[in-house]
Amino acid sequence: MQKSKIVIAILVLAVFLTAFITVGNLNALEEGANSDDEETSQQSAEKGLLPFPTSVGIGAVTIGDQMYTRIRLLPEFRFWKFRLGLDFDILMDSNGKIREKDWDDFEDYLNKILYLQFAQRQDPFYFRLGGFSDLKFGHGLIMNDYTNMLNYPDVKQLGAEVAVNTNLYGLGFDVFSSNLERNDLLAGRITLNPFQFSNIPLIENMKVGATAVTDRDQFSTIRARKEDYFPDKAEDMDEDDWLYVWELINGDSTGFNNWYEEHEDSLHIHDYPENLDEEKEVTELGLDYTLPLINTKTFSLYNYGEYAKILDYGHGFVFPGFGAEFLIFNAQLDYRLFGEEFQANYFNRLYDDERARVENDTMLVTKASTLNGLSKSQGWRGMLAANILDFVTVSMEYEDITGDNYPVGKSIMAGVRLNKTLIPQIAYAYAKYSQVNVEEIQKWKSPNASIDAQVGYNLSSNSLLIWEYREHYIDKNDDGEIKGSNETVSSYSLGVQLRL
């Protein structure tokens, strides 16, 4: 088919680009793309035989219950403060057919941009296009650990962030869109050091910020993948079957694409909810501050607080909050007081799946509607992270909020990363687990849980075996439990990375 020829042509072109131009290390791209650690990225770049690293991934990936052969080219181009990472990810099924849903519209081609970045987030000017793995605004009461790569590589989104930081009273701006094509989830933040020149002890270093996050269309994720949520009601033919019939009648494929696009709705049978095309909006606004109390080389202590309001719903406070950095530790502890119809970290890691869900195959329910009936609540949140001898980094975050009718008050996030390993062949390893906004943390599999893990194993000085696993869960029958493979969304891959 014509699309397959285009894909193959792009693949061939990418191979030539990979051979002659700067190309990035696979691990550095996927992990370093969201990191400010230039030294680590540069060290990765020096491992190849060429002056610049080259990476080609070959292996297999499972998306849901479908296994694909995967050929992946991830070139990275660097010039001054610019970094461009591309992702030519070719998935082929057991019949050798390229998965065309990755190549059938203009957005798919834009999504071959893994990231385009200029400078770092704290620099005077910064921008980034592509995937975001863990975005946080303020102290995280509104948005914390958000990702637009939740269902990657099955669903790819080209997001964008632009930040400006000045020395004029510490004035800064930060704007984010999770998907440039739809611009449905938008966030913005303003920061200021209003007492910078006051010479008042402590107060002169206080920073304040204002955050706004809006989801302009909570149904957009379901609408964009409506065939996945509302499968065919009858056993009908797929596009390749209709192409076969067309070629039998007409002799070749000329005109097929236009005909199929015009008649596709009548060739497939779906029952879509009547309100699928409605745009349900939810917006949250907030204010926060950070007040340094002690700041030395060996110990720092600061006080913080945050207020947030979900429009048409409730509000919540974080106060008082204290954070400290000492020895190998980074710690935070704060008290939280919420009014009715409020939930902390509303825009969390699983938000792209939580924003709306399908009940009984016909009814759409927004996350905002689940705020109705939540009682007043209060509790605390703590976080502790440690870097042990630059060997391993561990972190743990726990939130415990209680109320008369508040079934979303418990959250836990934990992660471990091996920076160096006792086994020489292990190049790196990390794992992350989160379970947020649940009534009780009992089972590790829950509708609000997710797992991410990756291990790199050195096969030789120029090749790396990479295993990657992602998993999260959707309670499709709304019984509060995860049962069966149809309620588990998983993606795992195993492949070889070649550094040329």
C-alpha positions in Angstrom: 0.0 0.0 0.0 1.0 3.6 -0.5 1.3 4.3 3.2 3.7 1.3 3.7 5.9 2.6 0.9 6.1 6.0 2.6 6.9 4.4 6.0 9.7 2.3 4.4 11.1 5.4 2.6 11.2 7.3 5.9 12.9 4.3 7.5 15.6 4.2 4.8 16.1 7.9 5.1 16.4 7.7 8.8 19.1 5.0 8.5 21.2 7.2 6.3 20.7 10.1 8.7 21.7 7.9 11.6 24.9 6.8 9.9 26.2 10.2 9.1 24.8 12.7 11.6 24.7 13.0 15.4 22.5 10.4 16.9 21.5 9.9 20.5 21.8 7.1 23.0 18.5 5.3 23.6 18.6 5.6 27.3 19.8 9.2 27.2 16.9 10.1 25.0 14.1 8.5 26.9 15.4 9.4 30.4 17.7 12.3 29.7 15.2 14.1 27.5 13.4 15.2 30.7 16.5 15.7 32.8 18.6 18.8 33.4 21.7 16.7 33.9 23.8 17.6 30.9 26.9 15.9 32.3 25.2 12.5 32.4 23.8 12.9 28.9 27.3 13.9 27.6 28.9 10.9 29.2 26.4 8.6 27.5 27.2 10.4 24.2 30.9 9.4 24.5 30.3 5.6 24.6 30.1 5.1 20.9 32.8 4.4 18.3 32.0 7.6 16.4 32.6 11.1 17.8 28.8 11.2 18.3 26.7 8.3 19.6 24.5 6.2 17.3 21.6 4.1 18.4 19.3 1.6 16.7 16.8 -0.5 18.6 15.6 -3.9 17.3 13.2 -6.1 19.4 9.6 -6.7 20.3 6.9 -4.8 22.1 3.6 -5.9 23.5 0.7 -3.3 23.5 -2.3 -4.7 25.2 -2.6 -8.3 23.9 -0.9 -7.6 20.6 2.8 -8.4 20.0 4.7 -6.4 17.5 8.2 -6.6 16.0 9.8 -3.2 16.7 12.5 -1.4 14.7 13.3 1.9 16.4 15.7 4.7 15.4 16.2 7.5 17.8 18.5 10.1 16.4 19.5 13.2 18.5 20.9 16.3 16.9 22.7 18.9 19.0 23.7 22.5 18.2 24.5 25.0 20.9 21.6 24.8 23.4 19.3 23.1 20.9 18.6 19.4 21.2 16.3 17.5 18.8 15.3 13.9 19.3 13.4 11.9 16.7 11.6 8.7 17.2 11.1 6.5 14.1 9.2 3.6 15.7 8.2 1.0 13.2 5.8 -1.7 14.6 5.0 -4.7 12.5 2.5 -7.4 13.3 2.9 -11.2 12.9 1.9 -10.9 9.2 4.7 -8.4 8.6 2.3 -5.5 8.2 3.3 -2.1 9.5 0.8 -0.7 12.1 -0.8 2.0 9.9 -2.5 3.9 12.7 1.0 5.3 13.5 1.3 6.8 10.0 -2.1 7.6 8.7 -2.5 11.3 9.5 -0.4 14.5 9.8 -0.3 14.3 13.6 1.5 11.0 13.4 4.3 12.5 11.5 4.6 15.4 14.1 4.8 12.7 16.8 8.0 11.4 15.3 9.5 14.3 17.2 10.4 12.8 20.6 11.5 16.2 21.8 12.8 19.5 20.5 14.4 21.4 23.4 16.2 24.7 23.9 18.2 25.3 27.1 16.9 24.1 30.5 13.8 24.9 32.5 15.5 27.2 35.0 17.4 29.2 32.2 16.3 32.7 31.1 14.4 31.2 28.1 13.4 27.6 27.6 11.1 25.6 25.4 10.4 22.0 24.7 8.2 20.1 22.3 7.4 16.4 22.6 6.9 14.0 25.5 6.8 15.0 29.2 7.4 12.2 31.8 6.8 14.0 35.1 5.6 17.6 35.1 5.0 19.5 38.4 3.7 23.0 38.9 4.1 24.8 42.2 4.2 22.5 45.2 2.0 19.9 43.4 -1.4 20.5 45.0 -2.8 21.1 41.5 -0.5 19.2 39.1 2.1 16.7 40.2 3.9 13.9 38.3 1.7 14.5 35.2 2.7 12.8 32.0 1.4 13.1 28.4 3.1 9.7 27.7 0.8 7.5 29.8 -0.1 5.2 26.9 3.1 5.6 25.0 4.0 4.1 22.4 0.3 3.2 21.6 -0.7 6.9 21.9 1.8 9.6 21.2 1.2 13.3 22.0 3.3 16.3 20.9 3.2 18.6 23.9 4.9 21.9 24.4 6.3 24.0 27.3 7.7 27.5 27.2 9.3 29.2 30.2 10.8 32.6 30.7 12.8 33.5 33.9 14.0 37.1 34.6 16.1 38.9 37.3 13.4 41.6 37.6 11.9 40.7 41.0 12.3 37.1 40.0 9.5 37.4 37.5 8.9 34.2 35.5 6.4 32.6 33.2 5.7 29.0 32.3 3.1 27.8 29.8 2.3 24.2 28.9 0.1 22.2 26.5 -0.2 18.5 26.6 -1.2 18.1 22.9 -0.5 20.8 20.4 -3.0 19.5 17.9 -6.0 19.7 20.3 -4.7 22.1 23.0 -7.2 20.6 25.4 -5.1 20.4 28.6 -3.4 23.7 29.2 -1.4 25.0 32.2 0.2 28.3 33.0 2.3 29.7 35.9 3.7 33.0 37.1 6.4 33.4 39.7 7.6 36.5 41.5 10.0 37.5 44.3 8.1 40.7 45.4 10.4 41.6 48.2 13.7 41.1 46.4 15.1 44.6 47.2 13.4 45.1 50.5 16.5 44.1 52.6 14.1 42.5 55.1 15.7 39.4 56.5 14.0 36.1 55.3 11.2 38.0 53.6 13.5 39.3 50.9 14.0 35.8 49.6 10.3 34.7 49.6 8.9 33.5 46.3 5.3 33.5 45.4 3.5 31.9 42.4 0.2 31.6 40.7 -0.9 28.5 38.7 -3.9 27.8 36.4 -4.7 24.5 34.8 -7.7 23.9 32.5 -9.0 20.8 30.7 -11.0 22.4 27.9 -12.5 19.1 26.7 -12.5 16.1 29.1 -14.0 13.8 26.5 -11.3 14.5 23.9 -9.2 11.4 24.8 -12.1 9.1 24.3 -13.3 10.9 21.2 -9.8 10.6 19.6 -9.8 6.9 20.3 -13.5 6.2 20.0 -13.1 3.0 18.0 -11.0 1.6 20.9 -13.6 2.5 23.5 -16.6 1.5 21.3 -15.6 -1.4 19.2 -17.6 -2.8 16.2 -20.9 -4.3 17.3 -20.8 -6.8 14.4 -18.1 -8.9 12.8 -17.3 -6.8 9.8 -14.3 -6.5 7.5 -11.3 -4.3 8.2 -9.7 -1.8 5.8 -7.4 -4.4 4.2 -10.3 -6.7 3.5 -12.2 -3.9 1.7 -9.0 -3.0 -0.2 -8.8 -6.6 -1.4 -12.4 -6.5 -2.7 -11.8 -3.1 -4.3 -8.7 -4.4 -6.2 -10.7 -7.5 -7.4 -13.4 -5.2 -8.9 -11.2 -2.3 -10.1 -7.9 -4.0 -10.9 -5.8 -1.8 -8.6 -6.0 0.4 -5.5 -6.6 3.7 -7.4 -9.3 5.7 -5.7 -9.7 3.3 -2.8 -8.5 5.7 0.0 -11.0 8.4 -1.0 -13.8 5.9 -1.2 -13.0 4.2 2.1 -12.7 7.5 3.9 -16.1 8.7 2.6 -17.9 5.4 3.5 -16.0 4.3 6.6 -18.8 5.1 9.0 -21.3 3.0 7.1 -18.8 0.1 6.7 -18.4 -0.2 10.5 -21.0 -0.4 13.2 -20.4 1.6 16.4 -22.7 2.9 19.1 -21.3 6.2 20.3 -22.9 8.1 23.2 -25.0 11.1 22.2 -22.9 13.4 24.4 -19.5 12.3 23.0 -19.1 15.5 21.0 -19.8 17.7 24.0 -16.9 19.7 25.5 -16.9 19.4 29.3 -14.4 21.9 30.9 -12.8 21.8 34.3 -10.4 24.5 35.6 -8.3 24.8 38.8 -6.5 28.0 40.1 -3.9 28.3 42.8 -1.5 30.5 44.8 1.7 29.4 46.6 4.8 30.7 48.3 8.2 29.4 49.3 10.1 31.1 52.2 13.8 30.1 52.8 14.6 30.0 56.5 18.2 28.6 56.6 20.5 28.2 53.6 24.0 26.9 54.2 26.2 24.4 52.4 25.4 21.6 54.7 21.8 22.4 55.7 18.8 24.2 54.2 15.3 24.7 55.6 12.3 26.4 54.0 8.6 27.0 54.7 5.9 26.7 52.0 2.2 26.8 51.5 -0.4 26.5 48.7 -4.0 27.3 48.0 -6.1 25.8 45.2 -9.7 26.2 43.9 -11.4 23.9 41.4 -14.0 26.2 39.7 -17.6 25.2 40.4 -16.3 22.8 43.1 -14.2 23.1 46.3 -10.9 24.5 47.5 -8.0 23.2 49.6 -4.9 24.5 51.6 -1.4 23.2 52.2 -0.2 25.0 55.4 2.2 24.8 57.1 4.7 23.0 55.0 8.4 22.5 55.7 11.2 21.2 53.5 14.9 20.5 54.3 18.0 19.3 52.5 20.8 17.8 54.6 23.5 15.2 54.2 22.2 12.8 51.6 18.5 13.6 52.3 15.8 15.7 50.8 12.6 15.8 53.0 9.2 17.5 53.1 6.3 17.5 55.5 3.1 19.5 55.3 -0.5 19.7 56.7 -3.5 19.7 54.4 -7.0 21.1 55.0 -9.6 20.6 52.2 -13.2 21.9 51.8 -16.0 20.0 50.3 -15.7 18.7 46.7 -11.9 19.0 46.5 -9.1 16.5 45.6 -5.4 17.1 45.8 -3.2 16.6 42.7 -6.2 16.6 40.5 -4.0 16.6 37.4 -1.9 13.6 38.3 0.1 10.9 36.4 -3.0 9.0 35.4 -5.1 12.0 34.4 -5.2 11.3 30.7 -7.1 8.1 31.5 -9.0 9.5 34.5 -10.4 12.7 32.9 -13.3 10.7 31.5 -14.4 7.1 31.5 -17.0 4.9 29.8 -19.6 3.1 32.0 -21.7 0.2 30.7 -20.3 0.8 27.1 -22.7 3.8 26.7 -22.3 6.4 29.5 -19.5 8.9 29.7 -18.5 10.1 33.2 -16.0 12.9 33.8 -13.5 13.0 36.7 -14.9 16.4 37.7 -18.3 14.8 38.4 -16.7 12.4 40.9 -16.0 15.4 43.1 -19.7 15.8 43.9 -20.4 14.6 47.5 -16.8 14.6 48.8 -16.7 15.8 52.4 -14.4 18.2 54.1 -11.1 16.5 55.0 -7.7 17.0 56.5 -4.4 15.2 56.9 -0.7 15.3 56.0 1.8 14.5 53.3 5.4 13.5 53.7 8.3 13.0 51.2 11.8 11.6 51.8 14.5 11.0 49.1 18.1 10.0 49.5 21.1 9.7 47.3 23.3 6.9 48.8 26.9 7.3 47.8 25.9 8.1 44.2 25.1 4.4 44.0 21.4 4.4 44.4 18.7 7.0 44.6 15.5 6.1 46.5 12.4 8.2 47.1 9.1 7.8 48.9 6.0 10.1 49.1 2.9 9.4 51.2 -0.3 11.3 51.7 -3.0 10.5 54.3 -6.2 12.6 54.1 -9.3 11.6 56.0 -12.9 12.8 56.1 -16.5 11.5 56.8 -17.0 10.8 53.1 -13.6 11.1 51.5 -12.6 7.9 49.6 -9.7 9.5 47.7 -7.3 10.5 50.5 -4.5 8.0 50.4 -1.6 8.3 47.9 1.8 6.7 47.7 4.7 7.1 45.2 8.0 5.3 45.4 11.0 5.0 43.2 14.5 3.5 43.0 17.3 4.1 40.5 20.6 2.4 40.4 23.2 5.0 39.3 26.0 2.4 39.6 25.6 -1.4 39.9 27.6 -4.2 41.5 27.0 -6.2 38.3 29.3 -4.8 35.6 26.9 -5.8 32.8 24.0 -3.8 34.3 24.3 -0.4 32.7 21.4 1.1 34.6 18.1 0.2 36.2 15.1 2.0 37.7 11.6 1.3 38.8 8.7 3.6 39.9 5.4 2.8 41.5 2.5 5.1 42.3 -1.0 4.7 43.7 -2.9 7.9 44.1 -6.3 9.1 45.4 -7.6 5.9 46.9 -9.6 5.0 50.0 -7.1 2.5 51.3 -3.8 1.3 50.0 -4.1 -2.5 50.2 -3.7 -4.1 46.8 -0.8 -3.0 44.6 -3.2 -3.4 41.6 -5.8 -0.7 41.8 -7.6 1.7 39.4 -5.2 4.5 40.4 -1.9 2.6 40.3 0.9 2.6 37.7 4.3 0.8 37.3 7.3 1.9 35.2 10.5 0.0 35.0 13.6 -0.3 32.7 16.9 -2.2 32.8 19.8 -1.8 30.5 22.3 -4.8 30.2 25.6 -4.5 28.4 26.0 -7.2 25.8 29.3 -5.7 24.6 31.1 -2.3 24.6 28.8 -1.2 21.8 25.5 -3.0 22.4 22.9 -2.9 25.1 20.0 -5.1 25.8 17.0 -3.0 27.0 14.0 -4.3 28.8 11.1 -1.8 29.5 7.8 -2.3 31.2 4.8 -0.1 31.8 1.5 -1.0 33.4 -1.6 0.8 34.7 -5.2 -0.2 35.3 -8.7 0.8 34.3 -11.7 -0.3 36.3 -14.1 -0.8 33.4 -17.0 -2.4 35.3 -16.6 0.2 38.2 -16.5 -2.5 40.9 -13.4 -1.0 42.6 -11.2 -4.0 41.7 -8.9 -4.9 38.9 -9.7 -8.3 37.5 -8.8 -9.8 34.1 -6.4 -8.7 31.4 -9.0 -6.3 29.9 -8.6 -4.0 32.9 -4.8 -4.0 32.8 -3.1 -1.6 30.3 0.4 -2.9 29.8 3.3 -2.3 27.4 6.6 -4.1 27.5 9.5 -4.3 25.1 12.8 -6.1 24.8 15.3 -5.0 22.3 19.0 -4.5 21.4 20.5 -1.0 21.2 23.5 -0.7 18.9 26.0 2.2 19.5 27.8 2.6 16.2 
